[in-house]
Amino acid sequence: MWRVWLLFDPRRALVALFAFLAVLALLIHFILLSTERFNWMHSASLVDTTEQVAVQAQTGKSTLG
């Protein structure tokens, strides 16, 4: 195994590995954000909207008029 590091510079190989993993992680997160099921940002706003509707229903206030 040590002969592999004679072929490749360890610093360059590790920097390339970490850059590849960072790009892969961002790609996976953006793919998940584009789906309806795994979009955690959109579902958080739905929870806030649902809570606001529940509070308005309890207090009897309406924003429509």
PQR file with spaces between the fields and no chain letter, atoms N, CA, C, O and H, PARSE charges and radii, in Angstrom:
ATOM       1  N    MET     1       0.823   -1.196    0.000 -0.4000 1.5000
ATOM       2  CA   MET     1       0.000    0.000    0.000 -0.0000 2.0000
ATOM       3  C    MET     1       0.866    1.258    0.000  0.5500 1.7000
ATOM       4  O    MET     1       0.475    2.268   -0.586 -0.5500 1.4000
ATOM       5  N    TRP     2       2.003    1.219    0.629 -0.4000 1.5000
ATOM       6  CA   TRP     2       2.830    2.415    0.704 -0.0000 2.0000
ATOM       7  C    TRP     2       3.384    2.806   -0.659  0.5500 1.7000
ATOM       8  O    TRP     2       3.769    3.956   -0.868 -0.5500 1.4000
ATOM       9  H    TRP     2       2.320    0.399    1.105  0.4000 1.0000
ATOM      10  N    ARG     3       3.425    1.863   -1.578 -0.4000 1.5000
ATOM      11  CA   ARG     3       3.924    2.181   -2.922 -0.0000 2.0000
ATOM      12  C    ARG     3       2.948    3.047   -3.715  0.5500 1.7000
ATOM      13  O    ARG     3       3.342    3.753   -4.644 -0.5500 1.4000
ATOM      14  H    ARG     3       3.112    0.928   -1.408  0.4000 1.0000
ATOM      15  N    VAL     4       1.677    2.985   -3.340 -0.4000 1.5000
ATOM      16  CA   VAL     4       0.692    3.836   -4.013 -0.0000 2.0000
ATOM      17  C    VAL     4       1.023    5.297   -3.770  0.5500 1.7000
ATOM      18  O    VAL     4       0.876    6.129   -4.666 -0.5500 1.4000
ATOM      19  H    VAL     4       1.357    2.411   -2.585  0.4000 1.0000
ATOM      20  N    TRP     5       1.476    5.617   -2.542 -0.4000 1.5000
ATOM      21  CA   TRP     5       1.778    7.009   -2.214 -0.0000 2.0000
ATOM      22  C    TRP     5       3.067    7.470   -2.885  0.5500 1.7000
ATOM      23  O    TRP     5       3.342    8.669   -2.917 -0.5500 1.4000
ATOM      24  H    TRP     5       1.595    4.941   -1.814  0.4000 1.0000
ATOM      25  N    LEU     6       3.850    6.563   -3.410 -0.4000 1.5000
ATOM      26  CA   LEU     6       5.000    6.966   -4.208 -0.0000 2.0000
ATOM      27  C    LEU     6       4.553    7.426   -5.599  0.5500 1.7000
ATOM      28  O    LEU     6       5.244    8.209   -6.250 -0.5500 1.4000
ATOM      29  H    LEU     6       3.627    5.589   -3.384  0.4000 1.0000
ATOM      30  N    LEU     7       3.405    6.939   -6.046 -0.4000 1.5000
ATOM      31  CA   LEU     7       2.876    7.351   -7.346 -0.0000 2.0000
ATOM      32  C    LEU     7       2.103    8.669   -7.260  0.5500 1.7000
ATOM      33  O    LEU     7       2.151    9.485   -8.180 -0.5500 1.4000
ATOM      34  H    LEU     7       2.843    6.303   -5.517  0.4000 1.0000
ATOM      35  N    PHE     8       1.393    8.867   -6.148 -0.4000 1.5000
ATOM      36  CA   PHE     8       0.557   10.053   -5.975 -0.0000 2.0000
ATOM      37  C    PHE     8       1.069   10.887   -4.813  0.5500 1.7000
ATOM      38  O    PHE     8       1.514   10.355   -3.795 -0.5500 1.4000
ATOM      39  H    PHE     8       1.355    8.204   -5.401  0.4000 1.0000
ATOM      40  N    ASP     9       1.000   12.211   -4.981 -0.4000 1.5000
ATOM      41  CA   ASP     9       1.333   13.116   -3.882 -0.0000 2.0000
ATOM      42  C    ASP     9       0.186   13.070   -2.873  0.5500 1.7000
ATOM      43  O    ASP     9      -0.954   13.357   -3.240 -0.5500 1.4000
ATOM      44  H    ASP     9       0.639   12.643   -5.808  0.4000 1.0000
ATOM      45  N    PRO    10       0.453   12.717   -1.612 -0.5600 1.5000
ATOM      46  CA   PRO    10      -0.639   12.572   -0.633  0.2800 2.0000
ATOM      47  C    PRO    10      -1.443   13.853   -0.424  0.5500 1.7000
ATOM      48  O    PRO    10      -2.664   13.796   -0.281 -0.5500 1.4000
ATOM      49  N    ARG    11      -0.783   14.993   -0.405 -0.4000 1.5000
ATOM      50  CA   ARG    11      -1.518   16.242   -0.194 -0.0000 2.0000
ATOM      51  C    ARG    11      -2.497   16.512   -1.328  0.5500 1.7000
ATOM      52  O    ARG    11      -3.652   16.863   -1.087 -0.5500 1.4000
ATOM      53  H    ARG    11       0.210   15.039   -0.521  0.4000 1.0000
ATOM      54  N    ARG    12      -2.041   16.351   -2.549 -0.4000 1.5000
ATOM      55  CA   ARG    12      -2.913   16.595   -3.700 -0.0000 2.0000
ATOM      56  C    ARG    12      -4.052   15.569   -3.750  0.5500 1.7000
ATOM      57  O    ARG    12      -5.188   15.905   -4.088 -0.5500 1.4000
ATOM      58  H    ARG    12      -1.103   16.065   -2.745  0.4000 1.0000
ATOM      59  N    ALA    13      -3.736   14.329   -3.415 -0.4000 1.5000
ATOM      60  CA   ALA    13      -4.762   13.283   -3.446 -0.0000 2.0000
ATOM      61  C    ALA    13      -5.832   13.549   -2.386  0.5500 1.7000
ATOM      62  O    ALA    13      -7.020   13.388   -2.663 -0.5500 1.4000
ATOM      63  H    ALA    13      -2.814   14.056   -3.141  0.4000 1.0000
ATOM      64  N    LEU    14      -5.431   13.952   -1.183 -0.4000 1.5000
ATOM      65  CA   LEU    14      -6.403   14.222   -0.121 -0.0000 2.0000
ATOM      66  C    LEU    14      -7.224   15.478   -0.413  0.5500 1.7000
ATOM      67  O    LEU    14      -8.424   15.509   -0.141 -0.5500 1.4000
ATOM      68  H    LEU    14      -4.465   14.083   -0.959  0.4000 1.0000
ATOM      69  N    VAL    15      -6.595   16.497   -0.955 -0.4000 1.5000
ATOM      70  CA   VAL    15      -7.345   17.703   -1.320 -0.0000 2.0000
ATOM      71  C    VAL    15      -8.365   17.374   -2.406  0.5500 1.7000
ATOM      72  O    VAL    15      -9.508   17.829   -2.350 -0.5500 1.4000
ATOM      73  H    VAL    15      -5.620   16.471   -1.176  0.4000 1.0000
ATOM      74  N    ALA    16      -7.955   16.591   -3.383 -0.4000 1.5000
ATOM      75  CA   ALA    16      -8.894   16.191   -4.443 -0.0000 2.0000
ATOM      76  C    ALA    16     -10.025   15.335   -3.879  0.5500 1.7000
ATOM      77  O    ALA    16     -11.177   15.484   -4.288 -0.5500 1.4000
ATOM      78  H    ALA    16      -7.027   16.221   -3.428  0.4000 1.0000
ATOM      79  N    LEU    17      -9.709   14.450   -2.954 -0.4000 1.5000
ATOM      80  CA   LEU    17     -10.739   13.610   -2.338 -0.0000 2.0000
ATOM      81  C    LEU    17     -11.744   14.449   -1.562  0.5500 1.7000
ATOM      82  O    LEU    17     -12.952   14.248   -1.696 -0.5500 1.4000
ATOM      83  H    LEU    17      -8.774   14.329   -2.622  0.4000 1.0000
ATOM      84  N    PHE    18     -11.260   15.389   -0.751 -0.4000 1.5000
ATOM      85  CA   PHE    18     -12.169   16.222    0.040 -0.0000 2.0000
ATOM      86  C    PHE    18     -12.992   17.141   -0.854  0.5500 1.7000
ATOM      87  O    PHE    18     -14.165   17.382   -0.567 -0.5500 1.4000
ATOM      88  H    PHE    18     -10.279   15.553   -0.642  0.4000 1.0000
ATOM      89  N    ALA    19     -12.412   17.655   -1.918 -0.4000 1.5000
ATOM      90  CA   ALA    19     -13.171   18.491   -2.854 -0.0000 2.0000
ATOM      91  C    ALA    19     -14.264   17.668   -3.534  0.5500 1.7000
ATOM      92  O    ALA    19     -15.397   18.129   -3.673 -0.5500 1.4000
ATOM      93  H    ALA    19     -11.459   17.460   -2.151  0.4000 1.0000
ATOM      94  N    PHE    20     -13.928   16.462   -3.951 -0.4000 1.5000
ATOM      95  CA   PHE    20     -14.924   15.589   -4.570 -0.0000 2.0000
ATOM      96  C    PHE    20     -16.056   15.269   -3.597  0.5500 1.7000
ATOM      97  O    PHE    20     -17.225   15.299   -3.983 -0.5500 1.4000
ATOM      98  H    PHE    20     -13.008   16.087   -3.838  0.4000 1.0000
ATOM      99  N    LEU    21     -15.730   14.967   -2.352 -0.4000 1.5000
ATOM     100  CA   LEU    21     -16.762   14.643   -1.370 -0.0000 2.0000
ATOM     101  C    LEU    21     -17.647   15.849   -1.053  0.5500 1.7000
ATOM     102  O    LEU    21     -18.848   15.692   -0.834 -0.5500 1.4000
ATOM     103  H    LEU    21     -14.781   14.943   -2.038  0.4000 1.0000
ATOM     104  N    ALA    22     -17.070   17.043   -1.027 -0.4000 1.5000
ATOM     105  CA   ALA    22     -17.865   18.248   -0.783 -0.0000 2.0000
ATOM     106  C    ALA    22     -18.837   18.495   -1.935  0.5500 1.7000
ATOM     107  O    ALA    22     -20.004   18.817   -1.709 -0.5500 1.4000
ATOM     108  H    ALA    22     -16.094   17.171   -1.204  0.4000 1.0000
ATOM     109  N    VAL    23     -18.359   18.345   -3.161 -0.4000 1.5000
ATOM     110  CA   VAL    23     -19.236   18.530   -4.317 -0.0000 2.0000
ATOM     111  C    VAL    23     -20.330   17.460   -4.328  0.5500 1.7000
ATOM     112  O    VAL    23     -21.484   17.758   -4.638 -0.5500 1.4000
ATOM     113  H    VAL    23     -17.412   18.084   -3.345  0.4000 1.0000
ATOM     114  N    LEU    24     -19.983   16.245   -3.999 -0.4000 1.5000
ATOM     115  CA   LEU    24     -20.969   15.166   -3.938 -0.0000 2.0000
ATOM     116  C    LEU    24     -22.026   15.443   -2.878  0.5500 1.7000
ATOM     117  O    LEU    24     -23.214   15.227   -3.116 -0.5500 1.4000
ATOM     118  H    LEU    24     -19.046   16.003   -3.747  0.4000 1.0000
ATOM     119  N    ALA    25     -21.607   15.916   -1.714 -0.4000 1.5000
ATOM     120  CA   ALA    25     -22.563   16.226   -0.636 -0.0000 2.0000
ATOM     121  C    ALA    25     -23.511   17.343   -1.065  0.5500 1.7000
ATOM     122  O    ALA    25     -24.716   17.249   -0.827 -0.5500 1.4000
ATOM     123  H    ALA    25     -20.642   16.091   -1.520  0.4000 1.0000
ATOM     124  N    LEU    26     -22.994   18.391   -1.688 -0.4000 1.5000
ATOM     125  CA   LEU    26     -23.864   19.473   -2.155 -0.0000 2.0000
ATOM     126  C    LEU    26     -24.834   18.983   -3.225  0.5500 1.7000
ATOM     127  O    LEU    26     -26.006   19.357   -3.226 -0.5500 1.4000
ATOM     128  H    LEU    26     -22.016   18.467   -1.882  0.4000 1.0000
ATOM     129  N    LEU    27     -24.350   18.159   -4.118 -0.4000 1.5000
ATOM     130  CA   LEU    27     -25.201   17.612   -5.165 -0.0000 2.0000
ATOM     131  C    LEU    27     -26.343   16.786   -4.576  0.5500 1.7000
ATOM     132  O    LEU    27     -27.491   16.916   -5.001 -0.5500 1.4000
ATOM     133  H    LEU    27     -23.397   17.854   -4.117  0.4000 1.0000
ATOM     134  N    ILE    28     -26.032   15.948   -3.611 -0.4000 1.5000
ATOM     135  CA   ILE    28     -27.068   15.116   -2.978 -0.0000 2.0000
ATOM     136  C    ILE    28     -28.089   15.995   -2.257  0.5500 1.7000
ATOM     137  O    ILE    28     -29.289   15.735   -2.340 -0.5500 1.4000
ATOM     138  H    ILE    28     -25.099   15.842   -3.266  0.4000 1.0000
ATOM     139  N    HIS    29     -27.630   17.034   -1.549 -0.4000 1.5000
ATOM     140  CA   HIS    29     -28.560   17.903   -0.840 -0.0000 2.0000
ATOM     141  C    HIS    29     -29.465   18.656   -1.809  0.5500 1.7000
ATOM     142  O    HIS    29     -30.662   18.787   -1.554 -0.5500 1.4000
ATOM     143  H    HIS    29     -26.655   17.245   -1.482  0.4000 1.0000
ATOM     144  N    PHE    30     -28.922   19.149   -2.905 -0.4000 1.5000
ATOM     145  CA   PHE    30     -29.755   19.857   -3.875 -0.0000 2.0000
ATOM     146  C    PHE    30     -30.740   18.917   -4.563  0.5500 1.7000
ATOM     147  O    PHE    30     -31.865   19.314   -4.866 -0.5500 1.4000
ATOM     148  H    PHE    30     -27.949   19.043   -3.112  0.4000 1.0000
ATOM     149  N    ILE    31     -30.333   17.694   -4.810 -0.4000 1.5000
ATOM     150  CA   ILE    31     -31.265   16.720   -5.388 -0.0000 2.0000
ATOM     151  C    ILE    31     -32.404   16.445   -4.409  0.5500 1.7000
ATOM     152  O    ILE    31     -33.565   16.379   -4.813 -0.5500 1.4000
ATOM     153  H    ILE    31     -29.419   17.372   -4.564  0.4000 1.0000
ATOM     154  N    LEU    32     -32.081   16.285   -3.132 -0.4000 1.5000
ATOM     155  CA   LEU    32     -33.130   16.052   -2.135 -0.0000 2.0000
ATOM     156  C    LEU    32     -34.042   17.261   -1.977  0.5500 1.7000
ATOM     157  O    LEU    32     -35.246   17.100   -1.778 -0.5500 1.4000
ATOM     158  H    LEU    32     -31.138   16.339   -2.804  0.4000 1.0000
ATOM     159  N    LEU    33     -33.491   18.468   -2.064 -0.4000 1.5000
ATOM     160  CA   LEU    33     -34.323   19.662   -1.957 -0.0000 2.0000
ATOM     161  C    LEU    33     -35.267   19.813   -3.139  0.5500 1.7000
ATOM     162  O    LEU    33     -36.304   20.467   -3.023 -0.5500 1.4000
ATOM     163  H    LEU    33     -32.513   18.598   -2.226  0.4000 1.0000
ATOM     164  N    SER    34     -34.922   19.219   -4.270 -0.4000 1.5000
ATOM     165  CA   SER    34     -35.779   19.340   -5.444 -0.0000 2.0000
ATOM     166  C    SER    34     -36.943   18.356   -5.417  0.5500 1.7000
ATOM     167  O    SER    34     -37.847   18.465   -6.245 -0.5500 1.4000
ATOM     168  H    SER    34     -34.080   18.688   -4.364  0.4000 1.0000
ATOM     169  N    THR    35     -36.948   17.399   -4.495 -0.4000 1.5000
ATOM     170  CA   THR    35     -38.051   16.446   -4.414 -0.0000 2.0000
ATOM     171  C    THR    35     -39.110   16.959   -3.451  0.5500 1.7000
ATOM     172  O    THR    35     -38.822   17.744   -2.547 -0.5500 1.4000
ATOM     173  H    THR    35     -36.213   17.310   -3.822  0.4000 1.0000
ATOM     174  N    GLU    36     -40.323   16.508   -3.657 -0.4000 1.5000
ATOM     175  CA   GLU    36     -41.431   16.938   -2.788 -0.0000 2.0000
ATOM     176  C    GLU    36     -41.346   16.283   -1.410  0.5500 1.7000
ATOM     177  O    GLU    36     -41.671   16.914   -0.404 -0.5500 1.4000
ATOM     178  H    GLU    36     -40.557   15.870   -4.391  0.4000 1.0000
ATOM     179  N    ARG    37     -40.915   15.037   -1.358 -0.4000 1.5000
ATOM     180  CA   ARG    37     -40.913   14.299   -0.096 -0.0000 2.0000
ATOM     181  C    ARG    37     -39.795   14.740    0.851  0.5500 1.7000
ATOM     182  O    ARG    37     -40.002   14.810    2.062 -0.5500 1.4000
ATOM     183  H    ARG    37     -40.650   14.524   -2.175  0.4000 1.0000
ATOM     184  N    PHE    38     -38.626   15.033    0.311 -0.4000 1.5000
ATOM     185  CA   PHE    38     -37.466   15.298    1.160 -0.0000 2.0000
ATOM     186  C    PHE    38     -37.066   16.767    1.202  0.5500 1.7000
ATOM     187  O    PHE    38     -35.949   17.080    1.614 -0.5500 1.4000
ATOM     188  H    PHE    38     -38.458   14.976   -0.673  0.4000 1.0000
ATOM     189  N    ASN    39     -37.934   17.667    0.790 -0.4000 1.5000
ATOM     190  CA   ASN    39     -37.636   19.095    0.846 -0.0000 2.0000
ATOM     191  C    ASN    39     -37.958   19.605    2.248  0.5500 1.7000
ATOM     192  O    ASN    39     -39.097   19.975    2.533 -0.5500 1.4000
ATOM     193  H    ASN    39     -38.841   17.413    0.455  0.4000 1.0000
ATOM     194  N    TRP    40     -36.962   19.622    3.113 -0.4000 1.5000
ATOM     195  CA   TRP    40     -37.180   19.984    4.514 -0.0000 2.0000
ATOM     196  C    TRP    40     -37.414   21.477    4.680  0.5500 1.7000
ATOM     197  O    TRP    40     -37.996   21.891    5.682 -0.5500 1.4000
ATOM     198  H    TRP    40     -36.036   19.321    2.881  0.4000 1.0000
ATOM     199  N    MET    41     -36.982   22.294    3.735 -0.4000 1.5000
ATOM     200  CA   MET    41     -37.222   23.737    3.846 -0.0000 2.0000
ATOM     201  C    MET    41     -38.691   24.056    3.571  0.5500 1.7000
ATOM     202  O    MET    41     -39.286   24.883    4.262 -0.5500 1.4000
ATOM     203  H    MET    41     -36.509   21.957    2.921  0.4000 1.0000
ATOM     204  N    HIS    42     -39.262   23.420    2.590 -0.4000 1.5000
ATOM     205  CA   HIS    42     -40.662   23.665    2.248 -0.0000 2.0000
ATOM     206  C    HIS    42     -41.591   23.088    3.310  0.5500 1.7000
ATOM     207  O    HIS    42     -42.609   23.698    3.637 -0.5500 1.4000
ATOM     208  H    HIS    42     -38.778   22.749    2.028  0.4000 1.0000
ATOM     209  N    SER    43     -41.259   21.937    3.845 -0.4000 1.5000
ATOM     210  CA   SER    43     -42.115   21.328    4.867 -0.0000 2.0000
ATOM     211  C    SER    43     -42.093   22.132    6.162  0.5500 1.7000
ATOM     212  O    SER    43     -43.077   22.134    6.901 -0.5500 1.4000
ATOM     213  H    SER    43     -40.432   21.441    3.579  0.4000 1.0000
ATOM     214  N    ALA    44     -40.997   22.807    6.443 -0.4000 1.5000
ATOM     215  CA   ALA    44     -40.937   23.641    7.653 -0.0000 2.0000
ATOM     216  C    ALA    44     -41.890   24.822    7.521  0.5500 1.7000
ATOM     217  O    ALA    44     -42.534   25.204    8.499 -0.5500 1.4000
ATOM     218  H    ALA    44     -40.198   22.805    5.843  0.4000 1.0000
ATOM     219  N    SER    45     -41.992   25.406    6.333 -0.4000 1.5000
ATOM     220  CA   SER    45     -42.915   26.522    6.157 -0.0000 2.0000
ATOM     221  C    SER    45     -44.364   26.036    6.208  0.5500 1.7000
ATOM     222  O    SER    45     -45.246   26.784    6.629 -0.5500 1.4000
ATOM     223  H    SER    45     -41.469   25.097    5.538  0.4000 1.0000
ATOM     224  N    LEU    46     -44.622   24.796    5.788 -0.4000 1.5000
ATOM     225  CA   LEU    46     -45.966   24.244    5.897 -0.0000 2.0000
ATOM     226  C    LEU    46     -46.362   24.054    7.351  0.5500 1.7000
ATOM     227  O    LEU    46     -47.515   24.283    7.716 -0.5500 1.4000
ATOM     228  H    LEU    46     -43.905   24.188    5.446  0.4000 1.0000
ATOM     229  N    VAL    47     -45.418   23.639    8.182 -0.4000 1.5000
ATOM     230  CA   VAL    47     -45.699   23.474    9.608 -0.0000 2.0000
ATOM     231  C    VAL    47     -46.019   24.827   10.231  0.5500 1.7000
ATOM     232  O    VAL    47     -46.948   24.933   11.032 -0.5500 1.4000
ATOM     233  H    VAL    47     -44.481   23.454    7.885  0.4000 1.0000
ATOM     234  N    ASP    48     -45.261   25.866    9.873 -0.4000 1.5000
ATOM     235  CA   ASP    48     -45.540   27.197   10.401 -0.0000 2.0000
ATOM     236  C    ASP    48     -46.914   27.686    9.979  0.5500 1.7000
ATOM     237  O    ASP    48     -47.639   28.272   10.782 -0.5500 1.4000
ATOM     238  H    ASP    48     -44.507   25.780    9.222  0.4000 1.0000
ATOM     239  N    THR    49     -47.279   27.449    8.720 -0.4000 1.5000
ATOM     240  CA   THR    49     -48.588   27.858    8.224 -0.0000 2.0000
ATOM     241  C    THR    49     -49.695   27.101    8.945  0.5500 1.7000
ATOM     242  O    THR    49     -50.724   27.679    9.295 -0.5500 1.4000
ATOM     243  H    THR    49     -46.690   26.972    8.067  0.4000 1.0000
ATOM     244  N    THR    50     -49.483   25.811    9.165 -0.4000 1.5000
ATOM     245  CA   THR    50     -50.485   25.006    9.868 -0.0000 2.0000
ATOM     246  C    THR    50     -50.655   25.493   11.304  0.5500 1.7000
ATOM     247  O    THR    50     -51.773   25.553   11.815 -0.5500 1.4000
ATOM     248  H    THR    50     -48.647   25.342    8.881  0.4000 1.0000
ATOM     249  N    GLU    51     -49.549   25.837   11.947 -0.4000 1.5000
ATOM     250  CA   GLU    51     -49.631   26.343   13.318 -0.0000 2.0000
ATOM     251  C    GLU    51     -50.362   27.682   13.349  0.5500 1.7000
ATOM     252  O    GLU    51     -51.135   27.935   14.273 -0.5500 1.4000
ATOM     253  H    GLU    51     -48.641   25.787   11.531  0.4000 1.0000
ATOM     254  N    GLN    52     -50.135   28.535   12.370 -0.4000 1.5000
ATOM     255  CA   GLN    52     -50.811   29.833   12.328 -0.0000 2.0000
ATOM     256  C    GLN    52     -52.311   29.651   12.135  0.5500 1.7000
ATOM     257  O    GLN    52     -53.112   30.354   12.751 -0.5500 1.4000
ATOM     258  H    GLN    52     -49.507   28.330   11.619  0.4000 1.0000
ATOM     259  N    VAL    53     -52.684   28.716   11.285 -0.4000 1.5000
ATOM     260  CA   VAL    53     -54.108   28.450   11.057 -0.0000 2.0000
ATOM     261  C    VAL    53     -54.746   27.909   12.336  0.5500 1.7000
ATOM     262  O    VAL    53     -55.868   28.283   12.679 -0.5500 1.4000
ATOM     263  H    VAL    53     -52.034   28.145   10.785  0.4000 1.0000
ATOM     264  N    ALA    54     -54.035   27.032   13.038 -0.4000 1.5000
ATOM     265  CA   ALA    54     -54.577   26.469   14.279 -0.0000 2.0000
ATOM     266  C    ALA    54     -54.760   27.552   15.338  0.5500 1.7000
ATOM     267  O    ALA    54     -55.757   27.553   16.060 -0.5500 1.4000
ATOM     268  H    ALA    54     -53.123   26.728   12.759  0.4000 1.0000
ATOM     269  N    VAL    55     -53.805   28.468   15.434 -0.4000 1.5000
ATOM     270  CA   VAL    55     -53.903   29.545   16.415 -0.0000 2.0000
ATOM     271  C    VAL    55     -55.047   30.478   16.053  0.5500 1.7000
ATOM     272  O    VAL    55     -55.790   30.916   16.931 -0.5500 1.4000
ATOM     273  H    VAL    55     -52.995   28.467   14.848  0.4000 1.0000
ATOM     274  N    GLN    56     -55.197   30.786   14.768 -0.4000 1.5000
ATOM     275  CA   GLN    56     -56.290   31.655   14.341 -0.0000 2.0000
ATOM     276  C    GLN    56     -57.650   30.999   14.601  0.5500 1.7000
ATOM     277  O    GLN    56     -58.616   31.672   14.960 -0.5500 1.4000
ATOM     278  H    GLN    56     -54.593   30.430   14.055  0.4000 1.0000
ATOM     279  N    ALA    57     -57.710   29.681   14.415 -0.4000 1.5000
ATOM     280  CA   ALA    57     -58.971   28.975   14.663 -0.0000 2.0000
ATOM     281  C    ALA    57     -59.324   28.997   16.148  0.5500 1.7000
ATOM     282  O    ALA    57     -60.501   29.083   16.500 -0.5500 1.4000
ATOM     283  H    ALA    57     -56.925   29.134   14.123  0.4000 1.0000
ATOM     284  N    GLN    58     -58.335   28.920   17.009 -0.4000 1.5000
ATOM     285  CA   GLN    58     -58.586   28.920   18.447 -0.0000 2.0000
ATOM     286  C    GLN    58     -59.019   30.301   18.930  0.5500 1.7000
ATOM     287  O    GLN    58     -59.888   30.414   19.795 -0.5500 1.4000
ATOM     288  H    GLN    58     -57.379   28.851   16.723  0.4000 1.0000
ATOM     289  N    THR    59     -58.419   31.344   18.377 -0.4000 1.5000
ATOM     290  CA   THR    59     -58.740   32.694   18.830 -0.0000 2.0000
ATOM     291  C    THR    59     -59.971   33.254   18.132  0.5500 1.7000
ATOM     292  O    THR    59     -60.563   34.226   18.601 -0.5500 1.4000
ATOM     293  H    THR    59     -57.713   31.252   17.675  0.4000 1.0000
ATOM     294  N    GLY    60     -60.361   32.645   17.012 -0.4000 1.5000
ATOM     295  CA   GLY    60     -61.544   33.107   16.302 -0.0000 2.0000
ATOM     296  C    GLY    60     -61.264   34.279   15.384  0.5500 1.7000
ATOM     297  O    GLY    60     -62.207   34.861   14.847 -0.5500 1.4000
ATOM     298  H    GLY    60     -59.880   31.856   16.631  0.4000 1.0000
ATOM     299  N    LYS    61     -60.028   34.644   15.182 -0.4000 1.5000
ATOM     300  CA   LYS    61     -59.671   35.757   14.301 -0.0000 2.0000
ATOM     301  C    LYS    61     -59.476   35.234   12.889  0.5500 1.7000
ATOM     302  O    LYS    61     -58.990   34.121   12.685 -0.5500 1.4000
ATOM     303  H    LYS    61     -59.262   34.171   15.618  0.4000 1.0000
ATOM     304  N    SER    62     -59.858   36.041   11.929 -0.4000 1.5000
ATOM     305  CA   SER    62     -59.690   35.674   10.528 -0.0000 2.0000
ATOM     306  C    SER    62     -58.943   36.783    9.823  0.5500 1.7000
ATOM     307  O    SER    62     -59.169   37.963   10.094 -0.5500 1.4000
ATOM     308  H    SER    62     -60.253   36.945   12.095  0.4000 1.0000
ATOM     309  N    THR    63     -58.061   36.413    8.925 -0.4000 1.5000
ATOM     310  CA   THR    63     -57.309   37.414    8.178 -0.0000 2.0000
ATOM     311  C    THR    63     -58.035   37.821    6.904  0.5500 1.7000
ATOM     312  O    THR    63     -57.585   38.720    6.195 -0.5500 1.4000
ATOM     313  H    THR    63     -57.878   35.454    8.704  0.4000 1.0000
ATOM     314  N    LEU    64     -59.170   37.160    6.604 -0.4000 1.5000
ATOM     315  CA   LEU    64     -59.877   37.461    5.362 -0.0000 2.0000
ATOM     316  C    LEU    64     -60.803   38.670    5.502  0.5500 1.7000
ATOM     317  O    LEU    64     -61.150   39.287    4.494 -0.5500 1.4000
ATOM     318  H    LEU    64     -59.536   36.429    7.181  0.4000 1.0000
ATOM     319  N    GLY    65     -61.188   39.006    6.655 -0.4000 1.5000
ATOM     320  CA   GLY    65     -62.060   40.166    6.711 -0.0000 2.0000
ATOM     321  C    GLY    65     -62.640   40.410    8.000  0.5500 1.7000
ATOM     322  O    GLY    65     -63.396   41.367    8.165 -0.5500 1.4000
ATOM     323  H    GLY    65     -60.906   38.505    7.473  0.4000 1.0000
